[in-house]
Amino acid sequence: VQFVESGGGLVEPGGSLRLSCAASGFTFHTHTITWYRQAPGKERERVATVRPSGDSHYVDSVKGRFTISRDNTKNTTTLQMDSLKSEDTAVYYCNVAGAPNNEYWRKHWGQGTQVTVSS
């Protein structure tokens, strides 16, 4: 199992970034996938989730600004982030839904991708 996140960077408030995650080693198309983030000194939190069908769910703080999508033919998921705020600064990870509380999946975090929102 492997997750490889990319697309992070430094952006000014109000800007946009598009994160990508390439997954391998499991049946991607049958799993609900979640983007998580962890800011310095804070717990990792769930940001956005996409079901195999494409149905999505967002934490309130990113609703209307972030869009999650997936391509089951390429085993990838993306997170389009618009109207970025300083509080979005964090390392972003992808994994299956519920990974933090699952003994197996929490062993398979990727390296994450750093998003920094600053002027």
Stockholm file with secondary structure:
# STOCKHOLM 1.0

chainA/1-119         VQFVESGGGLVEPGGSLRLSCAASGFTFHTHTITWYRQAPGKERERVATVRPSGDSHYVDSVKGRFTISRDNTKNTTTLQMDSLKSEDTAVYYCNVAGAPNNEYWRKHWGQGTQVTVSS
#=GR chainA/1-119 SS CEEEEECCEEECTTCCEEEEEEEESSCGGGSCEEEEEECTTSCCEEEEEECTTSCEEECGGGTTTEEEEEETTTTEEEEEECSCCGGGCEEEEEEETTGGGCTTGGGCCCCCEEEEECC
#=GC SS_cons         CEEEEECCEEECTTCCEEEEEEEESSCGGGSCEEEEEECTTSCCEEEEEECTTSCEEECGGGTTTEEEEEETTTTEEEEEECSCCGGGCEEEEEEETTGGGCTTGGGCCCCCEEEEECC
//
